[in-house]
Amino acid sequence: MSAPVEHMHLEVFTPTALLVDIAAAKVVAEGAEGFFALLPRHIDVAAALPPGLLVYVTAAGKERYLGIDEGVLIKRGADVRVSVLDAFESDDLTSLRAEVADRFQRLDEHQRAARTALARLEAGAIRHVLEVAR
């Protein structure tokens, strides 16, 4: 009989870096339907993550906080892998939610502005093609 698994191997990736690579006793994430917790012997799971919080407890018992942009969490056995568009660490849980909203909401505003500019360029190109066709 094998010994029970006491820790999970947590990895948090962004497109450019491996942000977290640690043994974790517990992982708490915010999914589309609210918060959920993962412990070492829980069943395997895959979940889409909206911008929000990711909290984990290290093997030494220290609680750590991450602000994350949208992504995916996959738990398979003792491995938990999280892939997100962007993430940052914070020691202050009370200001973390506001910082997540500020960082990722600002990004959404820039994306909307870029889409609007692109739509204007496309409309102008279509008008130009229609004028040439006349």
C-alpha positions as a printed NumPy array, in Angstrom:
array([[  0.   ,   0.   ,   0.   ],
       [  1.409,   3.41 ,  -0.97 ],
       [  1.754,   6.379,   1.381],
       [ -0.949,   9.08 ,   1.069],
       [ -0.08 ,  12.135,  -1.012],
       [  0.459,  15.108,   1.305],
       [  1.322,  17.819,  -1.202],
       [  0.628,  18.829,  -4.766],
       [  3.118,  20.167,  -7.274],
       [  1.801,  23.616,  -8.289],
       [  2.999,  25.387, -11.419],
       [  1.634,  28.742, -12.59 ],
       [  2.562,  29.786, -16.12 ],
       [  2.162,  33.028, -18.05 ],
       [  2.955,  33.167, -21.783],
       [  6.48 ,  34.344, -20.995],
       [  7.419,  32.794, -17.639],
       [  6.983,  30.106, -15.018],
       [  5.794,  32.257, -12.104],
       [  5.272,  29.566,  -9.44 ],
       [  6.869,  26.115,  -9.126],
       [  6.324,  24.844,  -5.578],
       [  4.942,  22.085,  -3.368],
       [  1.496,  23.148,  -2.159],
       [ -0.743,  21.695,   0.528],
       [ -3.853,  23.512,  -0.761],
       [ -4.894,  25.582,  -3.783],
       [ -7.935,  27.864,  -3.813],
       [ -9.053,  29.33 ,  -7.136],
       [-11.934,  31.418,  -8.351],
       [-13.888,  29.756, -11.152],
       [-16.897,  30.898, -13.146],
       [-19.24 ,  29.63 , -10.411],
       [-17.269,  30.858,  -7.394],
       [-14.312,  29.737,  -5.321],
       [-13.201,  26.127,  -5.053],
       [-10.404,  24.396,  -3.147],
       [ -8.073,  21.619,  -4.214],
       [ -6.377,  19.252,  -1.789],
       [ -3.812,  16.556,  -2.649],
       [ -6.25 ,  13.619,  -2.75 ],
       [ -9.095,  15.401,  -4.552],
       [-10.248,  14.103,  -7.92 ],
       [ -8.754,  15.421, -11.143],
       [-10.329,  18.598, -12.474],
       [-10.075,  21.104, -15.313],
       [-11.527,  24.589, -14.89 ],
       [-11.637,  27.861, -16.788],
       [-10.522,  30.757, -14.604],
       [-11.812,  34.311, -14.983],
       [ -9.649,  37.229, -13.819],
       [ -9.487,  36.972, -10.038],
       [ -7.594,  35.391,  -7.176],
       [ -5.504,  32.269,  -6.755],
       [ -4.438,  31.387,  -3.221],
       [ -2.136,  28.548,  -2.268],
       [ -0.68 ,  27.198,   0.943],
       [  2.942,  26.086,   0.689],
       [  4.186,  22.8  ,   2.132],
       [  5.594,  24.887,   4.99 ],
       [  2.108,  26.267,   5.736],
       [  2.575,  29.81 ,   4.377],
       [ -0.395,  31.309,   2.511],
       [  0.472,  33.071,  -0.781],
       [ -1.747,  35.209,  -3.027],
       [ -1.779,  35.718,  -6.784],
       [ -3.843,  38.069,  -8.882],
       [ -4.497,  36.348, -12.193],
       [ -5.927,  37.227, -15.569],
       [ -8.114,  34.634, -17.289],
       [ -6.728,  31.178, -17.871],
       [ -7.066,  27.457, -17.237],
       [ -6.399,  25.237, -14.214],
       [ -5.777,  21.504, -14.584],
       [ -5.297,  19.106, -11.648],
       [ -4.104,  15.648, -12.577],
       [ -3.01 ,  13.445,  -9.717],
       [ -0.667,  15.48 ,  -7.529],
       [  0.112,  17.977, -10.321],
       [ -1.746,  21.286, -10.556],
       [ -0.939,  23.418, -13.575],
       [ -2.365,  26.882, -14.071],
       [ -1.873,  28.77 , -17.318],
       [ -2.97 ,  32.423, -17.319],
       [ -2.514,  35.435, -19.575],
       [ -0.918,  37.468, -16.763],
       [ -0.375,  37.188, -13.024],
       [  1.248,  39.009, -10.125],
       [  1.978,  38.187,  -6.497],
       [  0.765,  40.258,  -3.567],
       [  1.163,  40.046,   0.19 ],
       [ -1.939,  42.144,   0.858],
       [ -5.154,  40.206,   0.318],
       [ -7.377,  43.219,   1.035],
       [ -6.018,  45.287,  -1.869],
       [ -5.511,  42.345,  -4.225],
       [ -9.073,  42.286,  -5.607],
       [ -8.941,  46.033,  -6.412],
       [ -5.554,  45.654,  -8.076],
       [ -6.824,  42.751, -10.219],
       [ -9.803,  44.829, -11.354],
       [ -7.599,  47.839, -12.066],
       [ -4.918,  45.953, -14.022],
       [ -7.16 ,  43.725, -16.094],
       [-10.024,  46.21 , -16.538],
       [ -7.509,  48.737, -17.913],
       [ -6.317,  46.071, -20.359],
       [ -9.92 ,  45.474, -21.473],
       [-10.313,  49.213, -22.187],
       [ -7.152,  49.152, -24.346],
       [ -8.438,  46.092, -26.202],
       [-11.78 ,  47.814, -26.864],
       [ -9.979,  50.9  , -28.212],
       [ -7.821,  48.72 , -30.469],
       [-10.874,  46.85 , -31.788],
       [-12.652,  50.164, -32.486],
       [ -9.636,  51.484, -34.396],
       [ -9.405,  48.241, -36.385],
       [-13.131,  48.363, -37.211],
       [-12.72 ,  51.943, -38.489],
       [ -9.786,  50.885, -40.671],
       [-11.774,  47.957, -42.074],
       [-14.814,  50.164, -42.775],
       [-12.592,  52.717, -44.523],
       [-10.974,  50.02 , -46.647],
       [-14.386,  48.624, -47.65 ],
       [-15.627,  52.127, -48.569],
       [-12.523,  52.677, -50.655],
       [-12.984,  49.348, -52.512],
       [-16.652,  50.211, -53.189],
       [-15.674,  53.647, -54.561],
       [-13.057,  52.106, -56.846],
       [-15.591,  49.523, -58.066],
       [-17.988,  52.265, -59.226]])
